[in-house]
Amino acid sequence: MSSPQPAGQAHFDDDDYPAFTMGRAAEMLGTTPGFLRSLDEAKLITPQRSEGGHRRYSRYQLRLAARARELVDQGTALEAACRIIILEDQLAEALRINEQKREQG
């Protein structure tokens, strides 16, 4: 039987937990808060909101944002970069599901 996790540690391994403020996320990605807002406007990532209304980002969202920045830095238009990332994400999910089915079957 495993012991319960100490308070505050339950989300350390949760890729979807909104742990990062906009400022911290922008700093980690080496970009601006405006870039993160543009990804929200483009519907690539929709950050959760704190009780005070501040945007909060998960590690998964930061990975998507980092990929968007990479594509934009290479000259890809933001809308096209977002579409590419959505398709890459869908492909990865389909491959994961196929692998699970292969293992079961």
Summary of the structure (lengths in Angstrom):
residues: 105
radius of gyration: 16.4
end to end distance: 31.1
largest distance: 52.3
contacts: 254
relative contact order: 0.13
helix: 56%
strand: 7%
